[in-house]
Amino acid sequence: MIPESLIARMLNLVVLDLHSNQLRALPNSIGCLSKLKVLNLAGNNLELLPKTIENCRSLEELNVNFNQLVKLPDTIGFELINLKKLIVGSNKLVRLPLSTGHLTSLRHLDVSLNWLQALPEDLENLTDLQVLNVSQNFHHLTSLPYSIGLLLSLVELNASYNNIRALPDSMGCLGKLRKLRIEGNPLVSPPMEVVRQGVEEVKMYLSEKMNNNHISPRKKTNKKTWIRKLVRYGTFNSRCTTPHANDEERKGSKMLDGSRSVSYISSMNMAAFSPWRLFSPKHRSAK
C-alpha cells in the first residue's frame, strides 16, 4: 500500500512507474498529481482505479495491463482529455465506460484479453485513434460498432480471436487502415477467401457490400443504411471538392445519388464529414 501522504508530497511528478508491485489499491491522493503525464501500473492486483485519478488531467499515457480490473471510472473520458495511450489489456473488463468516446486525443487503445461484450457505440469522436486492439475477448465479443467506420486515422486494427461473424460495412471507409488481424473469428462477412487476400480486398468487399445495400431496389429493411444517412444528412457537400477535381469528382461532391459507389466515397476528402450529425442518438433512433 502506498501512503497517502507520500503521493501528496510529489506534486511535480511527471512520470510514475509502479509496475509489478502487487498493489491492491491506489491512494486517493493520486489525484493530486496534476502534472503527471505517464502512469504505469501494469502487473499489479488492482481491481478498481480511484475516481480521483480523473484529476490527473495532464495524463497522456496510462498502462494498467495485467491487473484484475472489473471496471474503469465511468466519467474517465470526460476528464482525461489529454490521454493519448490507454492500455487496459489482460483484465476482467466486461465493458468500457460510455465516456470512452470522448477521449478525443487518444491514439492507441488496447483492451485485449478481457471479457468485453461490446465496444461503446459512440466512437466517432476518436478521430486521432491510430491503433485499436480488441483481440482475445473470445466468445464474449460478438460484433464491432458501426461507428468504427468513422475512425478515419485508424492504421491498425486487431480484432483476432473473438466471436465476430461479420465486420461492419462501414469499415470500407477506413482509407488509412493498413494492418488488419481478424483470424480466430467465425467470420461469414467478409468470407475467408477475401480475408486471405489482404486488408485492401477486405475494404473493397465491405465498400461494395455497403453500396449494394444502398442502391438495391429489391432489398427491404427497416434499418436505414449508413450511406442513406450520409445522403439524408448531407455529410458530404461541395466542400469535398479539391481545386484539381475533375468533372466526375465535382458531380460527386454534391448530394450523392443512388449510383455513387462507396469506394468512391471512401476516397473523398473527409473534411466535410459530420460524425455528430451521422451518429447522434437522435438520428440513430430514427426510423
KEZARO-595989 format. One record per residue (C-alpha): residue number from 1; residue in three letters; x, y, z. Coordinates in nm, 4 decimals. Example, Ala and Ser with C-alpha at 12.3 -4.5 7.8 and 13.67 -1.06 7.14 Angstrom:
+-----+------+----------+----------+----------+
! seq ! type !        X !        Y !        Z !
+-----+------+----------+----------+----------+
!   1 !  ALA !   1.2300 !  -0.4500 !   0.7800 !
!   2 !  SER !   1.3670 !  -0.1060 !   0.7140 !
+-----+------+----------+----------+----------+
//
This chain:
+-----+------+----------+----------+----------+
! seq ! type !        X !        Y !        Z !
+-----+------+----------+----------+----------+
!   1 !  MET !   0.0000 !   0.0000 !   0.0000 !
!   2 !  ILE !   0.1294 !   0.3443 !  -0.0925 !
!   3 !  PRO !   0.0867 !   0.6021 !   0.1874 !
!   4 !  GLU !  -0.1476 !   0.8872 !   0.1006 !
!   5 !  SER !   0.0993 !   1.1400 !   0.2387 !
!   6 !  LEU !   0.3791 !   1.0156 !   0.0141 !
!   7 !  ILE !   0.1876 !   1.0833 !  -0.3067 !
!   8 !  ALA !   0.0731 !   1.4213 !  -0.1775 !
!   9 !  ARG !   0.4365 !   1.5309 !  -0.1430 !
!  10 !  MET !   0.5210 !   1.4617 !  -0.5089 !
!  11 !  LEU !   0.3102 !   1.7290 !  -0.6724 !
!  12 !  ASN !   0.5600 !   1.7991 !  -0.9536 !
!  13 !  LEU !   0.5887 !   1.4355 !  -1.0587 !
!  14 !  VAL !   0.5661 !   1.3794 !  -1.4359 !
!  15 !  VAL !   0.6356 !   1.0038 !  -1.4659 !
!  16 !  LEU !   0.5300 !   0.7425 !  -1.2091 !
!  17 !  ASP !   0.6215 !   0.3757 !  -1.2626 !
!  18 !  LEU !   0.4667 !   0.1351 !  -1.0113 !
!  19 !  HIS !   0.4564 !  -0.1802 !  -1.2238 !
!  20 !  SER !   0.4898 !  -0.5282 !  -1.0702 !
!  21 !  ASN !   0.4465 !  -0.4309 !  -0.7052 !
!  22 !  GLN !   0.1456 !  -0.6467 !  -0.6118 !
!  23 !  LEU !  -0.0556 !  -0.3334 !  -0.5392 !
!  24 !  ARG !  -0.4198 !  -0.3917 !  -0.4499 !
!  25 !  ALA !  -0.5251 !  -0.0277 !  -0.4393 !
!  26 !  LEU !  -0.4065 !   0.3234 !  -0.5177 !
!  27 !  PRO !  -0.4338 !   0.6085 !  -0.2683 !
!  28 !  ASN !  -0.6959 !   0.8721 !  -0.3425 !
!  29 !  SER !  -0.4180 !   1.1295 !  -0.3269 !
!  30 !  ILE !  -0.3112 !   1.0121 !  -0.6759 !
!  31 !  GLY !  -0.5472 !   1.2846 !  -0.7950 !
!  32 !  CYS !  -0.3122 !   1.5475 !  -0.6537 !
!  33 !  LEU !  -0.0592 !   1.4757 !  -0.9300 !
!  34 !  SER !  -0.1886 !   1.7368 !  -1.1687 !
!  35 !  LYS !   0.1372 !   1.7400 !  -1.3711 !
!  36 !  LEU !   0.1595 !   1.3621 !  -1.4145 !
!  37 !  LYS !   0.1915 !   1.2567 !  -1.7811 !
!  38 !  VAL !   0.2854 !   0.8871 !  -1.7635 !
!  39 !  LEU !   0.1451 !   0.6351 !  -1.5151 !
!  40 !  ASN !   0.2498 !   0.2690 !  -1.5326 !
!  41 !  LEU !   0.0504 !   0.0356 !  -1.3088 !
!  42 !  ALA !   0.0990 !  -0.2846 !  -1.5082 !
!  43 !  GLY !   0.1414 !  -0.6191 !  -1.3346 !
!  44 !  ASN !  -0.0363 !  -0.5448 !  -1.0065 !
!  45 !  ASN !  -0.3560 !  -0.6725 !  -0.8429 !
!  46 !  LEU !  -0.5751 !  -0.3665 !  -0.8854 !
!  47 !  GLU !  -0.9487 !  -0.4296 !  -0.9083 !
!  48 !  LEU !  -1.0519 !  -0.0644 !  -0.9310 !
!  49 !  LEU !  -0.8936 !   0.2700 !  -1.0037 !
!  50 !  PRO !  -0.9804 !   0.5521 !  -0.7649 !
!  51 !  LYS !  -1.2162 !   0.8084 !  -0.9125 !
!  52 !  THR !  -0.9657 !   1.0768 !  -0.8166 !
!  53 !  ILE !  -0.7406 !   0.9576 !  -1.0997 !
!  54 !  GLU !  -0.9638 !   1.1709 !  -1.3211 !
!  55 !  ASN !  -0.7980 !   1.4761 !  -1.1652 !
!  56 !  CYS !  -0.4699 !   1.3835 !  -1.3374 !
!  57 !  ARG !  -0.5750 !   1.5868 !  -1.6386 !
!  58 !  SER !  -0.2218 !   1.6135 !  -1.7813 !
!  59 !  LEU !  -0.2027 !   1.2350 !  -1.8139 !
!  60 !  GLU !  -0.1016 !   1.1219 !  -2.1638 !
!  61 !  GLU !  -0.0249 !   0.7534 !  -2.1063 !
!  62 !  LEU !  -0.1981 !   0.5106 !  -1.8700 !
!  63 !  ASN !  -0.0888 !   0.1470 !  -1.8562 !
!  64 !  VAL !  -0.2961 !  -0.0830 !  -1.6353 !
!  65 !  ASN !  -0.2074 !  -0.4051 !  -1.8182 !
!  66 !  PHE !  -0.2172 !  -0.7337 !  -1.6254 !
!  67 !  ASN !  -0.4335 !  -0.6399 !  -1.3289 !
!  68 !  GLN !  -0.7737 !  -0.7540 !  -1.2025 !
!  69 !  LEU !  -0.9776 !  -0.4525 !  -1.3125 !
!  70 !  VAL !  -1.3507 !  -0.5145 !  -1.3400 !
!  71 !  LYS !  -1.4377 !  -0.1588 !  -1.4478 !
!  72 !  LEU !  -1.2938 !   0.1838 !  -1.5227 !
!  73 !  PRO !  -1.4254 !   0.5092 !  -1.3728 !
!  74 !  ASP !  -1.7478 !   0.5964 !  -1.5557 !
!  75 !  THR !  -1.6524 !   0.9535 !  -1.6387 !
!  76 !  ILE !  -1.2876 !   0.8924 !  -1.7251 !
!  77 !  GLY !  -1.3425 !   1.0047 !  -2.0847 !
!  78 !  PHE !  -1.4758 !   1.3429 !  -1.9804 !
!  79 !  GLU !  -1.1769 !   1.4231 !  -1.7606 !
!  80 !  LEU !  -0.8588 !   1.2727 !  -1.9088 !
!  81 !  ILE !  -0.8840 !   1.4833 !  -2.2222 !
!  82 !  ASN !  -0.5085 !   1.4682 !  -2.2955 !
!  83 !  LEU !  -0.4819 !   1.0893 !  -2.2807 !
!  84 !  LYS !  -0.3088 !   0.9528 !  -2.5910 !
!  85 !  LYS !  -0.2385 !   0.5933 !  -2.4911 !
!  86 !  LEU !  -0.4672 !   0.3710 !  -2.2830 !
!  87 !  ILE !  -0.3518 !   0.0138 !  -2.2166 !
!  88 !  VAL !  -0.6008 !  -0.1926 !  -2.0159 !
!  89 !  GLY !  -0.5322 !  -0.5387 !  -2.1586 !
!  90 !  SER !  -0.5338 !  -0.8594 !  -1.9526 !
!  91 !  ASN !  -0.8002 !  -0.7570 !  -1.7036 !
!  92 !  LYS !  -1.1616 !  -0.8574 !  -1.6336 !
!  93 !  LEU !  -1.3422 !  -0.5712 !  -1.8054 !
!  94 !  VAL !  -1.6898 !  -0.6531 !  -1.9353 !
!  95 !  ARG !  -1.7448 !  -0.3093 !  -2.0852 !
!  96 !  LEU !  -1.5750 !   0.0240 !  -2.1362 !
!  97 !  PRO !  -1.7316 !   0.3415 !  -1.9968 !
!  98 !  LEU !  -1.9627 !   0.5214 !  -2.2386 !
!  99 !  SER !  -1.7401 !   0.8244 !  -2.1879 !
! 100 !  THR !  -1.4576 !   0.6428 !  -2.3706 !
! 101 !  GLY !  -1.5823 !   0.8038 !  -2.6896 !
! 102 !  HIS !  -1.4840 !   1.1440 !  -2.5509 !
! 103 !  LEU !  -1.1121 !   1.0654 !  -2.5227 !
! 104 !  THR !  -1.0541 !   1.2831 !  -2.8271 !
! 105 !  SER !  -0.6724 !   1.2841 !  -2.8003 !
! 106 !  LEU !  -0.6492 !   0.9046 !  -2.7887 !
! 107 !  ARG !  -0.4141 !   0.7448 !  -3.0432 !
! 108 !  HIS !  -0.3655 !   0.3953 !  -2.9017 !
! 109 !  LEU !  -0.6299 !   0.1839 !  -2.7266 !
! 110 !  ASP !  -0.5591 !  -0.1718 !  -2.6090 !
! 111 !  VAL !  -0.8426 !  -0.3677 !  -2.4463 !
! 112 !  SER !  -0.7216 !  -0.7150 !  -2.5409 !
! 113 !  LEU !  -0.7564 !  -1.0194 !  -2.3172 !
! 114 !  ASN !  -1.0627 !  -0.9014 !  -2.1285 !
! 115 !  TRP !  -1.4238 !  -1.0168 !  -2.1112 !
! 116 !  LEU !  -1.5612 !  -0.7377 !  -2.3280 !
! 117 !  GLN !  -1.9108 !  -0.8000 !  -2.4586 !
! 118 !  ALA !  -1.9197 !  -0.4895 !  -2.6772 !
! 119 !  LEU !  -1.7438 !  -0.1636 !  -2.7510 !
! 120 !  PRO !  -1.9232 !   0.1681 !  -2.6939 !
! 121 !  GLU !  -2.1417 !   0.2616 !  -2.9897 !
! 122 !  ASP !  -2.0225 !   0.6216 !  -2.9999 !
! 123 !  LEU !  -1.6616 !   0.6085 !  -3.1148 !
! 124 !  GLU !  -1.6893 !   0.8798 !  -3.3787 !
! 125 !  ASN !  -1.5014 !   1.1395 !  -3.1745 !
! 126 !  LEU !  -1.1836 !   0.9299 !  -3.1632 !
! 127 !  THR !  -1.0617 !   1.0844 !  -3.4856 !
! 128 !  ASP !  -0.6930 !   1.0622 !  -3.3838 !
! 129 !  LEU !  -0.7053 !   0.6919 !  -3.2941 !
! 130 !  GLN !  -0.4417 !   0.5027 !  -3.4934 !
! 131 !  VAL !  -0.4172 !   0.1656 !  -3.3159 !
! 132 !  LEU !  -0.7083 !  -0.0357 !  -3.1749 !
! 133 !  ASN !  -0.6553 !  -0.3775 !  -3.0154 !
! 134 !  VAL !  -0.9678 !  -0.5668 !  -2.9078 !
! 135 !  SER !  -0.8222 !  -0.9135 !  -2.9585 !
! 136 !  GLN !  -0.8762 !  -1.2204 !  -2.7412 !
! 137 !  ASN !  -1.2010 !  -1.1301 !  -2.5783 !
! 138 !  PHE !  -1.3007 !  -1.4705 !  -2.7142 !
! 139 !  HIS !  -1.6696 !  -1.5690 !  -2.7108 !
! 140 !  HIS !  -1.7714 !  -1.2529 !  -2.5252 !
! 141 !  LEU !  -1.7184 !  -1.0066 !  -2.8120 !
! 142 !  THR !  -1.9573 !  -1.0793 !  -3.0983 !
! 143 !  SER !  -1.9530 !  -0.7568 !  -3.3007 !
! 144 !  LEU !  -1.7834 !  -0.4228 !  -3.3663 !
! 145 !  PRO !  -1.9846 !  -0.0987 !  -3.3611 !
! 146 !  TYR !  -2.0844 !   0.0597 !  -3.6913 !
! 147 !  SER !  -1.9223 !   0.3854 !  -3.5852 !
! 148 !  ILE !  -1.5819 !   0.2190 !  -3.6240 !
! 149 !  GLY !  -1.6053 !   0.3345 !  -3.9853 !
! 150 !  LEU !  -1.5562 !   0.6919 !  -3.8639 !
! 151 !  LEU !  -1.2138 !   0.6262 !  -3.7099 !
! 152 !  LEU !  -1.0554 !   0.7985 !  -4.0063 !
! 153 !  SER !  -0.6991 !   0.7913 !  -3.8661 !
! 154 !  LEU !  -0.7067 !   0.4191 !  -3.7866 !
! 155 !  VAL !  -0.4000 !   0.2409 !  -3.9241 !
! 156 !  GLU !  -0.4029 !  -0.0850 !  -3.7286 !
! 157 !  LEU !  -0.6951 !  -0.2949 !  -3.6034 !
! 158 !  ASN !  -0.6523 !  -0.6232 !  -3.4173 !
! 159 !  ALA !  -0.9844 !  -0.7993 !  -3.3596 !
! 160 !  SER !  -0.8464 !  -1.1535 !  -3.3646 !
! 161 !  TYR !  -0.9788 !  -1.4406 !  -3.1528 !
! 162 !  ASN !  -1.3240 !  -1.3166 !  -3.0758 !
! 163 !  ASN !  -1.6696 !  -1.4377 !  -3.1766 !
! 164 !  ILE !  -1.7317 !  -1.1906 !  -3.4595 !
! 165 !  ARG !  -1.9329 !  -1.3211 !  -3.7545 !
! 166 !  ALA !  -1.9481 !  -1.0034 !  -3.9627 !
! 167 !  LEU !  -1.7406 !  -0.6883 !  -3.9886 !
! 168 !  PRO !  -1.9365 !  -0.3616 !  -4.0175 !
! 169 !  ASP !  -1.9764 !  -0.2464 !  -4.3778 !
! 170 !  SER !  -1.8636 !   0.0977 !  -4.2633 !
! 171 !  MET !  -1.5069 !  -0.0333 !  -4.2333 !
! 172 !  GLY !  -1.4908 !   0.0034 !  -4.6099 !
! 173 !  CYS !  -1.4388 !   0.3758 !  -4.5458 !
! 174 !  LEU !  -1.1223 !   0.3280 !  -4.3364 !
! 175 !  GLY !  -0.8906 !   0.4685 !  -4.6000 !
! 176 !  LYS !  -0.5783 !   0.4680 !  -4.3787 !
! 177 !  LEU !  -0.6190 !   0.1135 !  -4.2460 !
! 178 !  ARG !  -0.3065 !  -0.0852 !  -4.3348 !
! 179 !  LYS !  -0.2974 !  -0.3707 !  -4.0846 !
! 180 !  LEU !  -0.5984 !  -0.5873 !  -4.0027 !
! 181 !  ARG !  -0.5952 !  -0.9022 !  -3.7905 !
! 182 !  ILE !  -0.9244 !  -1.0911 !  -3.7704 !
! 183 !  GLU !  -0.8127 !  -1.4546 !  -3.7536 !
! 184 !  GLY !  -0.9789 !  -1.6762 !  -3.4934 !
! 185 !  ASN !  -1.3315 !  -1.5476 !  -3.5620 !
! 186 !  PRO !  -1.6259 !  -1.7393 !  -3.7165 !
! 187 !  LEU !  -1.6371 !  -1.4819 !  -3.9976 !
! 188 !  VAL !  -1.9056 !  -1.5008 !  -4.2615 !
! 189 !  SER !  -1.8739 !  -1.1454 !  -4.3922 !
! 190 !  PRO !  -1.6261 !  -1.0965 !  -4.5409 !
! 191 !  PRO !  -1.5633 !  -1.4623 !  -4.6297 !
! 192 !  MET !  -1.2222 !  -1.6052 !  -4.5512 !
! 193 !  GLU !  -1.1209 !  -1.6210 !  -4.9173 !
! 194 !  VAL !  -1.1469 !  -1.2406 !  -4.9212 !
! 195 !  VAL !  -0.9671 !  -1.2026 !  -4.5887 !
! 196 !  ARG !  -0.6738 !  -1.4092 !  -4.7157 !
! 197 !  GLN !  -0.6221 !  -1.1596 !  -4.9977 !
! 198 !  GLY !  -0.5381 !  -0.8811 !  -4.7544 !
! 199 !  VAL !  -0.6743 !  -0.5661 !  -4.5993 !
! 200 !  GLU !  -0.7348 !  -0.3787 !  -4.9253 !
! 201 !  GLU !  -0.9545 !  -0.6586 !  -5.0577 !
! 202 !  VAL !  -1.1462 !  -0.6639 !  -4.7298 !
! 203 !  LYS !  -1.2129 !  -0.2904 !  -4.7508 !
! 204 !  MET !  -1.3196 !  -0.3210 !  -5.1143 !
! 205 !  TYR !  -1.5573 !  -0.6057 !  -5.0297 !
! 206 !  LEU !  -1.7173 !  -0.4081 !  -4.7472 !
! 207 !  SER !  -1.7428 !  -0.0950 !  -4.9615 !
! 208 !  GLU !  -1.9181 !  -0.2838 !  -5.2395 !
! 209 !  LYS !  -2.1468 !  -0.4525 !  -4.9915 !
! 210 !  MET !  -2.2488 !  -0.1181 !  -4.8421 !
! 211 !  ASN !  -2.3033 !   0.0285 !  -5.1855 !
! 212 !  ASN !  -2.5145 !  -0.2658 !  -5.2950 !
! 213 !  ASN !  -2.7265 !  -0.2378 !  -4.9818 !
! 214 !  HIS !  -2.7823 !   0.1276 !  -5.0658 !
! 215 !  ILE !  -2.8754 !   0.1028 !  -5.4328 !
! 216 !  SER !  -3.0531 !  -0.2333 !  -5.4484 !
! 217 !  PRO !  -3.4273 !  -0.1678 !  -5.5116 !
! 218 !  ARG !  -3.5129 !  -0.5230 !  -5.4046 !
! 219 !  LYS !  -3.3542 !  -0.5084 !  -5.0616 !
! 220 !  LYS !  -3.6138 !  -0.4411 !  -4.7946 !
! 221 !  THR !  -3.5025 !  -0.3438 !  -4.4475 !
! 222 !  ASN !  -3.6329 !  -0.1269 !  -4.1646 !
! 223 !  LYS !  -3.2796 !  -0.0211 !  -4.0740 !
! 224 !  LYS !  -3.1518 !   0.2805 !  -4.2660 !
! 225 !  THR !  -2.8095 !   0.2007 !  -4.4013 !
! 226 !  TRP !  -2.5083 !   0.4151 !  -4.3288 !
! 227 !  ILE !  -2.4996 !   0.5525 !  -4.6821 !
! 228 !  ARG !  -2.8651 !   0.6559 !  -4.6684 !
! 229 !  LYS !  -2.7808 !   0.8539 !  -4.3576 !
! 230 !  LEU !  -2.4932 !   1.0179 !  -4.5421 !
! 231 !  VAL !  -2.7319 !   1.1231 !  -4.8162 !
! 232 !  ARG !  -3.0104 !   1.2277 !  -4.5829 !
! 233 !  TYR !  -2.7987 !   1.4433 !  -4.3555 !
! 234 !  GLY !  -2.5758 !   1.5875 !  -4.6251 !
! 235 !  THR !  -2.2483 !   1.4949 !  -4.4567 !
! 236 !  PHE !  -2.0771 !   1.5307 !  -4.7957 !
! 237 !  ASN !  -2.1115 !   1.8571 !  -4.9823 !
! 238 !  SER !  -1.9294 !   2.0844 !  -5.2208 !
! 239 !  ARG !  -1.6504 !   2.1473 !  -4.9710 !
! 240 !  CYS !  -1.5222 !   1.7985 !  -5.0506 !
! 241 !  THR !  -1.4137 !   1.9141 !  -5.3959 !
! 242 !  THR !  -1.0422 !   1.9750 !  -5.4338 !
! 243 !  PRO !  -0.9051 !   2.2578 !  -5.6571 !
! 244 !  HIS !  -0.7922 !   1.9997 !  -5.9143 !
! 245 !  ALA !  -1.1021 !   1.7855 !  -5.9060 !
! 246 !  ASN !  -1.2225 !   1.6520 !  -6.2374 !
! 247 !  ASP !  -1.5816 !   1.6739 !  -6.3599 !
! 248 !  GLU !  -1.6745 !   1.3401 !  -6.2070 !
! 249 !  GLU !  -1.5477 !   1.4473 !  -5.8637 !
! 250 !  ARG !  -1.7305 !   1.7796 !  -5.8840 !
! 251 !  LYS !  -2.0515 !   1.5949 !  -5.9511 !
! 252 !  GLY !  -1.9793 !   1.3595 !  -5.6635 !
! 253 !  SER !  -1.9236 !   1.6493 !  -5.4237 !
! 254 !  LYS !  -2.2942 !   1.7349 !  -5.4492 !
! 255 !  MET !  -2.5673 !   1.5276 !  -5.2930 !
! 256 !  LEU !  -2.4935 !   1.1611 !  -5.3586 !
! 257 !  ASP !  -2.7356 !   0.9727 !  -5.5791 !
! 258 !  GLY !  -2.8125 !   0.6019 !  -5.5740 !
! 259 !  SER !  -2.5463 !   0.5142 !  -5.8273 !
! 260 !  ARG !  -2.2476 !   0.6618 !  -5.6383 !
! 261 !  SER !  -2.0143 !   0.3853 !  -5.5236 !
! 262 !  VAL !  -1.8905 !   0.3577 !  -5.1674 !
! 263 !  SER !  -1.5328 !   0.3007 !  -5.2849 !
! 264 !  TYR !  -1.5509 !   0.6486 !  -5.4374 !
! 265 !  ILE !  -1.6944 !   0.7903 !  -5.1170 !
! 266 !  SER !  -1.4133 !   0.6472 !  -4.9045 !
! 267 !  SER !  -1.1529 !   0.8159 !  -5.1255 !
! 268 !  MET !  -1.3046 !   1.1638 !  -5.0951 !
! 269 !  ASN !  -1.1726 !   1.4400 !  -4.8740 !
! 270 !  MET !  -1.3458 !   1.3845 !  -4.5395 !
! 271 !  ALA !  -1.3179 !   1.7450 !  -4.4194 !
! 272 !  ALA !  -1.6911 !   1.7993 !  -4.4589 !
! 273 !  PHE !  -1.7738 !   1.4848 !  -4.2668 !
! 274 !  SER !  -2.0071 !   1.5456 !  -3.9716 !
! 275 !  PRO !  -1.9890 !   1.2497 !  -3.7301 !
! 276 !  TRP !  -2.2107 !   1.4221 !  -3.4746 !
! 277 !  ARG !  -2.4921 !   1.4506 !  -3.7257 !
! 278 !  LEU !  -2.4443 !   1.0985 !  -3.8513 !
! 279 !  PHE !  -2.4243 !   0.9040 !  -3.5283 !
! 280 !  SER !  -2.6056 !   1.1231 !  -3.2785 !
! 281 !  PRO !  -2.8587 !   0.9347 !  -3.0602 !
! 282 !  LYS !  -3.1359 !   1.1315 !  -3.2292 !
! 283 !  HIS !  -3.0507 !   1.0037 !  -3.5739 !
! 284 !  ARG !  -2.9588 !   0.6530 !  -3.4660 !
! 285 !  SER !  -3.3100 !   0.6109 !  -3.3300 !
! 286 !  ALA !  -3.4720 !   0.7470 !  -3.6456 !
! 287 !  LYS !  -3.6923 !   0.5018 !  -3.8267 !
+-----+------+----------+----------+----------+
//
